[in-house]
Amino acid sequence: MNRTLTLLPIAAAMALAACNNSDHTIVDNGPPDPMANQLANAAPVELPPAITASKAYRCKDNSLVYIDWLSNGSARVKKNKADPTGTDIAKGSEELKGDAQASTITYKGQSCKA
């Protein structure tokens, strides 16, 4: 038992002495990137607008309209809740008047309530 306890620090000291503490510089000389210049000069990527609110509206003709209000002020109008695409309408369009905070909007000339 005493031999084991005495040999343990000696073994640890030998392991540490075997380490090479010199500085290492790793240089990657892989193949050059053929698109490096194009990527460096590319325009910044713009993310699509996020959905800030999703609301359902009942219009005067008793139809339902689902609208996803987007962060850039535009809207996506869907005919049903499960429609993944819908129709994008730009901010300030005559087709859709109102915003996510309004309880009443005008869509295609008819009044719709949330």
N, CA and C atoms as a LAMMPS dump frame, in Angstrom:
ITEM: TIMESTEP
0
ITEM: NUMBER OF ATOMS
342
ITEM: BOX BOUNDS ff ff ff
-5.0000000000000000e+02 5.0000000000000000e+02
-5.0000000000000000e+02 5.0000000000000000e+02
-5.0000000000000000e+02 5.0000000000000000e+02
ITEM: ATOMS id mol type element x y z
1 1 1 N 0.831 -1.189 0
2 1 2 C 0 0 0
3 1 3 C 0.873 1.25 0
4 2 1 N 1.909 1.251 0.852
5 2 2 C 2.791 2.407 0.913
6 2 3 C 3.558 2.592 -0.391
7 3 1 N 3.917 1.481 -1.04
8 3 2 C 4.621 1.586 -2.316
9 3 3 C 3.739 2.226 -3.375
10 4 1 N 2.464 1.871 -3.367
11 4 2 C 1.536 2.422 -4.353
12 4 3 C 1.387 3.922 -4.156
13 5 1 N 1.244 4.371 -2.92
14 5 2 C 1.099 5.795 -2.644
15 5 3 C 2.374 6.556 -2.984
16 6 1 N 3.528 5.918 -2.839
17 6 2 C 4.782 6.584 -3.168
18 6 3 C 4.988 6.634 -4.674
19 7 1 N 4.568 5.613 -5.401
20 7 2 C 4.764 5.57 -6.841
21 7 3 C 3.79 6.475 -7.606
22 8 1 N 2.647 6.747 -7.011
23 8 2 C 1.631 7.555 -7.68
24 8 3 C 2.137 8.975 -7.975
25 9 1 N 2.696 9.73 -7.033
26 9 2 C 3.212 11.066 -7.362
27 9 3 C 4.394 11.019 -8.328
28 10 1 N 5.198 9.969 -8.248
29 10 2 C 6.322 9.843 -9.162
30 10 3 C 5.821 9.635 -10.59
31 11 1 N 4.802 8.804 -10.757
32 11 2 C 4.229 8.558 -12.081
33 11 3 C 3.596 9.833 -12.641
34 12 1 N 2.921 10.611 -11.799
35 12 2 C 2.307 11.861 -12.243
36 12 3 C 3.378 12.862 -12.659
37 13 1 N 4.464 12.942 -11.907
38 13 2 C 5.558 13.861 -12.239
39 13 3 C 6.204 13.467 -13.554
40 14 1 N 6.365 12.178 -13.803
41 14 2 C 6.964 11.721 -15.058
42 14 3 C 6.041 12.04 -16.242
43 15 1 N 4.73 11.909 -16.035
44 15 2 C 3.78 12.204 -17.108
45 15 3 C 3.814 13.688 -17.463
46 16 1 N 3.895 14.548 -16.468
47 16 2 C 3.958 15.981 -16.728
48 16 3 C 5.286 16.386 -17.345
49 17 1 N 6.357 15.713 -16.973
50 17 2 C 7.672 16.03 -17.535
51 17 3 C 7.751 15.64 -18.998
52 18 1 N 6.971 14.674 -19.41
53 18 2 C 6.993 14.208 -20.795
54 18 3 C 6.263 15.16 -21.731
55 19 1 N 5.469 16.126 -21.187
56 19 2 C 4.729 17.08 -22.033
57 19 3 C 5.686 18.066 -22.668
58 20 1 N 5.424 18.401 -23.899
59 20 2 C 6.21 19.392 -24.612
60 20 3 C 5.439 20.705 -24.541
61 21 1 N 5.955 21.684 -23.835
62 21 2 C 5.246 22.946 -23.623
63 21 3 C 5.586 24.011 -24.642
64 22 1 N 6.192 23.661 -25.747
65 22 2 C 6.541 24.669 -26.749
66 22 3 C 5.281 25.118 -27.48
67 23 1 N 5.347 26.321 -28.032
68 23 2 C 4.202 26.867 -28.767
69 23 3 C 4.018 26.125 -30.09
70 24 1 N 2.747 25.937 -30.432
71 24 2 C 2.427 25.241 -31.674
72 24 3 C 1.639 26.188 -32.567
73 25 1 N 1.972 26.237 -33.82
74 25 2 C 1.23 27.014 -34.799
75 25 3 C 0.732 26.051 -35.859
76 26 1 N -0.598 26.006 -35.972
77 26 2 C -1.203 25.112 -36.95
78 26 3 C -1.644 25.965 -38.129
79 27 1 N -1.155 25.626 -39.297
80 27 2 C -1.487 26.368 -40.508
81 27 3 C -2.254 25.428 -41.432
82 28 1 N -3.441 25.888 -41.838
83 28 2 C -4.266 25.088 -42.736
84 28 3 C -3.955 25.528 -44.156
85 29 1 N -3.327 24.677 -44.895
86 29 2 C -3.026 24.97 -46.29
87 29 3 C -3.894 24.122 -47.205
88 30 1 N -5.206 24.136 -46.937
89 30 2 C -6.139 23.352 -47.733
90 30 3 C -6.334 23.986 -49.095
91 31 1 N -7.183 23.417 -49.909
92 31 2 C -7.42 23.968 -51.246
93 31 3 C -8.075 25.347 -51.135
94 32 1 N -7.76 26.262 -52.049
95 32 2 C -8.357 27.605 -51.991
96 32 3 C -9.853 27.542 -52.325
97 33 1 N -10.606 28.451 -51.731
98 33 2 C -12.049 28.52 -51.968
99 33 3 C -12.293 29.243 -53.294
100 34 1 N -12.889 28.571 -54.292
101 34 2 C -13.098 29.218 -55.592
102 34 3 C -14.126 30.35 -55.544
103 35 1 N -14.972 30.38 -54.516
104 35 2 C -16.004 31.421 -54.433
105 35 3 C -15.689 32.475 -53.374
106 36 1 N -14.466 32.521 -52.876
107 36 2 C -14.12 33.438 -51.789
108 36 3 C -14.38 34.89 -52.169
109 37 1 N -14.008 35.299 -53.369
110 37 2 C -14.219 36.686 -53.8
111 37 3 C -15.695 37.008 -53.963
112 38 1 N -16.449 36.074 -54.522
113 38 2 C -17.88 36.309 -54.705
114 38 3 C -18.589 36.419 -53.363
115 39 1 N -18.219 35.576 -52.415
116 39 2 C -18.852 35.622 -51.099
117 39 3 C -18.47 36.893 -50.345
118 40 1 N -17.24 37.34 -50.493
119 40 2 C -16.802 38.554 -49.816
120 40 3 C -17.513 39.788 -50.365
121 41 1 N -17.863 39.784 -51.645
122 41 2 C -18.508 40.933 -52.277
123 41 3 C -20.023 40.8 -52.367
124 42 1 N -20.597 39.733 -51.824
125 42 2 C -22.039 39.508 -51.914
126 42 3 C -22.795 40.483 -51.02
127 43 1 N -24.002 40.794 -51.415
128 43 2 C -24.864 41.666 -50.621
129 43 3 C -25.283 40.948 -49.342
130 44 1 N -25.562 41.687 -48.289
131 44 2 C -25.998 41.035 -47.05
132 44 3 C -27.35 40.337 -47.242
133 45 1 N -27.542 39.276 -46.52
134 45 2 C -28.771 38.49 -46.621
135 45 3 C -29.845 39.139 -45.754
136 46 1 N -31.048 39.28 -46.318
137 46 2 C -32.16 39.851 -45.574
138 46 3 C -33.166 38.745 -45.254
139 47 1 N -33.493 38.614 -43.981
140 47 2 C -34.442 37.593 -43.563
141 47 3 C -35.863 38.008 -43.938
142 48 1 N -36.744 37.041 -44.158
143 48 2 C -38.136 37.392 -44.442
144 48 3 C -38.79 37.963 -43.181
145 49 1 N -39.859 38.742 -43.347
146 49 2 C -40.499 39.34 -42.176
147 49 3 C -41.144 38.277 -41.286
148 50 1 N -41.128 38.532 -39.992
149 50 2 C -41.73 37.62 -39.019
150 50 3 C -43.224 37.93 -38.863
151 51 1 N -43.991 36.94 -38.451
152 51 2 C -45.421 37.125 -38.181
153 51 3 C -45.55 37.742 -36.795
154 52 1 N -46.167 38.927 -36.713
155 52 2 C -46.347 39.589 -35.429
156 52 3 C -47.713 39.274 -34.811
157 53 1 N -48.706 38.987 -35.651
158 53 2 C -50.036 38.651 -35.147
159 53 3 C -50.77 37.836 -36.201
160 54 1 N -51.613 36.926 -35.742
161 54 2 C -52.485 36.141 -36.627
162 54 3 C -53.904 36.297 -36.107
163 55 1 N -54.801 36.78 -36.959
164 55 2 C -56.18 37.017 -36.531
165 55 3 C -57.155 36.505 -37.579
166 56 1 N -58.346 36.165 -37.096
167 56 2 C -59.45 35.757 -37.968
168 56 3 C -60.478 36.88 -37.963
169 57 1 N -61.021 37.201 -39.136
170 57 2 C -62.007 38.27 -39.28
171 57 3 C -63.24 37.722 -39.991
172 58 1 N -64.422 38.159 -39.53
173 58 2 C -65.673 37.818 -40.21
174 58 3 C -66.142 39.061 -40.951
175 59 1 N -66.351 38.889 -42.254
176 59 2 C -66.719 40.016 -43.108
177 59 3 C -68.237 40.144 -43.223
178 60 1 N -68.687 41.244 -43.851
179 60 2 C -70.126 41.525 -44.002
180 60 3 C -70.859 40.413 -44.748
181 61 1 N -70.213 39.762 -45.707
182 61 2 C -70.865 38.685 -46.459
183 61 3 C -70.792 37.353 -45.716
184 62 1 N -70.438 37.386 -44.436
185 62 2 C -70.386 36.223 -43.537
186 62 3 C -69.233 35.264 -43.868
187 63 1 N -68.258 35.73 -44.633
188 63 2 C -67.091 34.888 -44.926
189 63 3 C -66.002 35.146 -43.884
190 64 1 N -65.144 34.166 -43.715
191 64 2 C -64.017 34.298 -42.789
192 64 3 C -62.742 34.569 -43.568
193 65 1 N -61.926 35.454 -43.025
194 65 2 C -60.631 35.769 -43.603
195 65 3 C -59.597 35.653 -42.481
196 66 1 N -58.526 34.939 -42.747
197 66 2 C -57.442 34.788 -41.781
198 66 3 C -56.267 35.638 -42.258
199 67 1 N -55.766 36.498 -41.379
200 67 2 C -54.685 37.409 -41.759
201 67 3 C -53.512 37.244 -40.804
202 68 1 N -52.331 37.034 -41.39
203 68 2 C -51.079 37.046 -40.643
204 68 3 C -50.457 38.42 -40.863
205 69 1 N -50.355 39.207 -39.812
206 69 2 C -49.735 40.523 -39.897
207 69 3 C -48.232 40.34 -39.747
208 70 1 N -47.458 40.917 -40.662
209 70 2 C -46.011 40.721 -40.701
210 70 3 C -45.278 41.935 -40.13
211 71 1 N -44.034 41.721 -39.714
212 71 2 C -43.252 42.755 -39.038
213 71 3 C -42.893 43.935 -39.929
214 72 1 N -42.929 43.79 -41.232
215 72 2 C -42.606 44.905 -42.124
216 72 3 C -43.844 45.722 -42.503
217 73 1 N -44.988 45.448 -41.885
218 73 2 C -46.21 46.196 -42.14
219 73 3 C -47.113 45.57 -43.183
220 74 1 N -46.622 44.59 -43.91
221 74 2 C -47.459 43.917 -44.903
222 74 3 C -48.301 42.836 -44.211
223 75 1 N -49.111 42.149 -44.988
224 75 2 C -49.989 41.12 -44.437
225 75 3 C -50.069 39.95 -45.406
226 76 1 N -50.431 38.792 -44.869
227 76 2 C -50.659 37.594 -45.679
228 76 3 C -52.095 37.153 -45.4
229 77 1 N -52.938 37.193 -46.434
230 77 2 C -54.346 36.845 -46.301
231 77 3 C -54.523 35.395 -46.726
232 78 1 N -55.215 34.606 -45.855
233 78 2 C -55.452 33.19 -46.131
234 78 3 C -56.952 32.917 -46.1
235 79 1 N -57.387 32.001 -46.949
236 79 2 C -58.806 31.652 -47.012
237 79 3 C -59.197 30.677 -45.897
238 80 1 N -58.236 29.877 -45.424
239 80 2 C -58.499 29.001 -44.275
240 80 3 C -57.267 28.998 -43.382
241 81 1 N -57.456 28.554 -42.156
242 81 2 C -56.387 28.633 -41.164
243 81 3 C -55.189 27.756 -41.512
244 82 1 N -55.419 26.656 -42.208
245 82 2 C -54.349 25.701 -42.518
246 82 3 C -53.593 26.039 -43.791
247 83 1 N -53.995 27.077 -44.504
248 83 2 C -53.329 27.456 -45.757
249 83 3 C -51.906 27.936 -45.458
250 84 1 N -50.89 27.254 -45.966
251 84 2 C -49.515 27.636 -45.631
252 84 3 C -49.011 28.86 -46.396
253 85 1 N -49.6 29.165 -47.546
254 85 2 C -49.054 30.249 -48.372
255 85 3 C -49.868 31.529 -48.265
256 86 1 N -51.076 31.543 -48.722
257 86 2 C -51.897 32.742 -48.708
258 86 3 C -51.475 33.729 -49.774
259 87 1 N -52.048 34.933 -49.702
260 87 2 C -51.759 36.008 -50.656
261 87 3 C -51.095 37.146 -49.897
262 88 1 N -49.917 37.548 -50.351
263 88 2 C -49.204 38.655 -49.707
264 88 3 C -49.755 39.98 -50.203
265 89 1 N -49.999 40.885 -49.25
266 89 2 C -50.503 42.217 -49.568
267 89 3 C -49.531 43.227 -48.973
268 90 1 N -49.062 44.144 -49.787
269 90 2 C -48.074 45.132 -49.355
270 90 3 C -48.693 46.145 -48.396
271 91 1 N -47.847 46.773 -47.61
272 91 2 C -48.278 47.799 -46.671
273 91 3 C -48.843 48.982 -47.452
274 92 1 N -50.004 49.487 -47.015
275 92 2 C -50.622 50.63 -47.675
276 92 3 C -51.423 50.28 -48.907
277 93 1 N -51.684 49.007 -49.163
278 93 2 C -52.441 48.591 -50.336
279 93 3 C -53.909 48.991 -50.193
280 94 1 N -54.544 49.273 -51.318
281 94 2 C -55.967 49.599 -51.321
282 94 3 C -56.823 48.367 -51.029
283 95 1 N -56.275 47.189 -51.235
284 95 2 C -57.024 45.942 -51.04
285 95 3 C -57.284 45.655 -49.561
286 96 1 N -56.355 46.07 -48.684
287 96 2 C -56.47 45.815 -47.246
288 96 3 C -56.146 47.086 -46.482
289 97 1 N -57.109 47.542 -45.681
290 97 2 C -56.906 48.737 -44.859
291 97 3 C -57.098 48.344 -43.404
292 98 1 N -56.121 48.689 -42.581
293 98 2 C -56.159 48.382 -41.165
294 98 3 C -54.822 47.803 -40.725
295 99 1 N -54.764 47.439 -39.452
296 99 2 C -53.552 46.822 -38.929
297 99 3 C -53.919 45.803 -37.861
298 100 1 N -52.92 45.212 -37.237
299 100 2 C -53.145 44.129 -36.279
300 100 3 C -53.855 44.613 -35.02
301 101 1 N -53.716 45.902 -34.673
302 101 2 C -54.343 46.41 -33.456
303 101 3 C -55.802 46.806 -33.669
304 102 1 N -56.21 46.995 -34.903
305 102 2 C -57.58 47.424 -35.192
306 102 3 C -58.551 46.258 -35.044
307 103 1 N -59.739 46.552 -34.5
308 103 2 C -60.75 45.496 -34.363
309 103 3 C -61.57 45.354 -35.641
310 104 1 N -61.548 46.366 -36.501
311 104 2 C -62.259 46.327 -37.783
312 104 3 C -61.283 46.691 -38.895
313 105 1 N -61.313 45.914 -39.964
314 105 2 C -60.479 46.189 -41.135
315 105 3 C -61.373 46.232 -42.359
316 106 1 N -60.826 46.683 -43.462
317 106 2 C -61.535 46.661 -44.743
318 106 3 C -60.727 45.808 -45.696
319 107 1 N -61.349 44.712 -46.169
320 107 2 C -60.674 43.816 -47.102
321 107 3 C -61.5 43.714 -48.373
322 108 1 N -60.911 44.107 -49.489
323 108 2 C -61.568 44.106 -50.797
324 108 3 C -62.887 44.868 -50.756
325 109 1 N -62.873 46.029 -50.06
326 109 2 C -64.03 46.904 -50.033
327 109 3 C -65.111 46.556 -49.032
328 110 1 N -64.988 45.466 -48.297
329 110 2 C -66.015 45.136 -47.312
330 110 3 C -65.422 45.145 -45.902
331 111 1 N -66.253 45.541 -44.971
332 111 2 C -65.83 45.668 -43.582
333 111 3 C -65.782 44.285 -42.917
334 112 1 N -64.723 44.051 -42.148
335 112 2 C -64.555 42.77 -41.465
336 112 3 C -64.187 43.046 -40.001
337 113 1 N -64.748 42.262 -39.093
338 113 2 C -64.496 42.442 -37.658
339 113 3 C -63.746 41.246 -37.113
340 114 1 N -62.865 41.542 -36.158
341 114 2 C -62.076 40.482 -35.513
342 114 3 C -62.937 39.669 -34.579
